[in-house]
Amino acid sequence: MDPVNERRSDCPISLSLEVFGDRWTLLVIRDLMFKNRRQFRDFLRAEEGIASNVLADRLRRLTDAGIVTKTQHLTDARRSIYRLTQKGVELAPILIEIVLWAARHERTAAPAEELAQLRDDRAHVIASIRNAHVGEPETPT
């Protein structure tokens, strides 16, 4: 992230928007958090169609901000695995609320059973996200 002296202000909302306030960053976080995407090519397959240069920039920004970690793939050194840090996992309640808000006010593609789980078993969903990212490393495919 930008050094402290380059901030627009110390307002918590302004600071948050500097980290994830563009049109792509929250979608990358969503893909990590809810869609189990871990590799660059996986993010490129998202329905929104992010450009590879934009994706590379957003992943770098998220890594620089301490929200995402990038590690080398265990069997292919040319590929990287991305995971949320604890700081990134702490965004889960916010993203859950955004999903639920959108489902209340708009027609969405979110399946009803997933919305029910987000609404009714939030603690379990957040624990699962935490375990998938800051728990034991997963075996990459």
C-alpha positions in Angstrom: 0.0 0.0 0.0 1.0 3.6 -0.4 3.1 5.1 2.4 1.2 6.8 5.2 2.1 10.3 4.0 0.4 9.6 0.6 -3.0 8.9 2.1 -5.9 11.1 1.1 -6.9 11.2 4.8 -7.0 9.1 8.0 -10.7 8.4 7.6 -11.3 4.7 8.1 -13.5 4.5 5.0 -11.1 6.4 2.9 -8.2 4.2 4.0 -10.2 1.1 3.2 -11.1 2.3 -0.2 -7.4 3.0 -0.9 -6.8 -0.8 -0.4 -9.9 -2.4 -2.0 -12.1 0.4 -3.4 -11.7 -0.1 -7.2 -13.9 -2.3 -9.4 -11.7 -5.4 -9.4 -10.0 -5.8 -6.0 -13.0 -7.0 -4.1 -13.8 -9.5 -6.9 -10.3 -11.0 -6.5 -10.8 -11.2 -2.8 -14.3 -12.8 -3.4 -12.7 -15.4 -5.7 -10.1 -16.3 -3.1 -12.6 -16.3 -0.3 -15.7 -18.0 -1.8 -14.7 -19.6 -5.1 -11.5 -21.3 -4.0 -9.5 -19.7 -6.8 -5.8 -19.8 -5.9 -3.8 -19.6 -9.2 -3.5 -16.7 -11.7 -5.2 -18.7 -14.4 -8.2 -19.4 -12.1 -8.8 -15.7 -11.6 -8.8 -15.1 -15.3 -11.7 -17.6 -15.7 -14.0 -15.4 -13.6 -17.2 -14.4 -15.4 -16.3 -10.7 -15.1 -13.4 -11.1 -17.5 -10.5 -9.3 -15.7 -7.6 -8.5 -18.0 -4.3 -10.2 -17.1 -2.4 -6.9 -16.5 -5.2 -5.7 -14.2 -5.2 -9.0 -12.3 -1.4 -8.9 -11.9 -1.6 -5.4 -10.6 -4.5 -6.2 -8.1 -2.7 -9.3 -6.8 0.5 -7.3 -6.3 -1.4 -4.5 -4.5 -3.2 -7.0 -2.2 0.1 -8.7 -1.5 1.8 -5.4 -0.7 -1.1 -4.5 1.6 -0.7 -7.8 3.5 -4.1 -9.1 2.5 -2.9 -11.9 0.2 0.2 -14.1 0.3 1.9 -15.5 -2.8 3.9 -18.7 -2.6 5.5 -20.9 -5.2 3.5 -23.9 -6.4 4.9 -27.1 -4.9 5.3 -29.0 -8.2 5.6 -26.2 -10.8 8.0 -23.3 -10.0 6.5 -21.3 -12.8 3.1 -21.1 -11.0 2.1 -19.3 -7.8 -0.5 -20.0 -5.2 -2.4 -17.1 -3.7 -4.1 -17.2 -0.3 -5.7 -14.7 2.1 -3.7 -13.7 5.2 -5.4 -13.3 8.5 -5.9 -9.6 7.6 -7.6 -10.8 4.4 -9.8 -13.3 6.2 -11.0 -10.5 8.5 -12.7 -9.1 5.4 -15.1 -12.1 5.4 -17.8 -10.5 7.5 -17.8 -7.5 5.3 -18.1 -9.5 2.1 -20.8 -11.7 3.6 -22.8 -8.6 4.5 -22.4 -7.2 0.9 -23.6 -10.5 -0.5 -26.6 -10.6 1.8 -27.4 -7.0 1.1 -27.3 -7.5 -2.6 -29.5 -10.6 -2.4 -32.1 -8.7 -0.4 -32.2 -5.8 -2.9 -31.3 -7.2 -6.3 -31.6 -10.4 -8.3 -28.3 -12.2 -8.0 -26.8 -15.5 -9.1 -26.1 -16.6 -5.5 -27.8 -19.9 -4.8 -30.4 -19.8 -2.1 -28.7 -22.5 -0.1 -25.4 -20.5 0.0 -27.3 -17.4 1.0 -29.0 -19.3 3.8 -25.6 -20.6 5.0 -24.1 -17.1 4.9 -27.1 -15.8 6.8 -27.7 -18.6 9.3 -24.2 -20.1 9.9 -21.9 -17.1 9.5 -19.4 -18.3 12.2 -18.9 -21.6 10.4 -18.5 -20.0 7.0 -15.8 -17.6 8.4 -14.0 -20.5 10.2 -14.0 -22.4 7.0 -12.5 -19.5 5.1 -9.9 -19.0 7.8 -8.9 -22.7 7.8 -8.6 -22.7 4.0 -6.2 -19.8 4.0 -4.3 -19.5 7.2 -4.7 -23.1 8.3 -2.7 -26.0 6.9 -1.4 -25.4 3.3 -3.5 -27.1 0.7 -2.1 -29.5 -1.9 -2.2 -27.5 -5.2 -3.6 -29.0 -8.3 
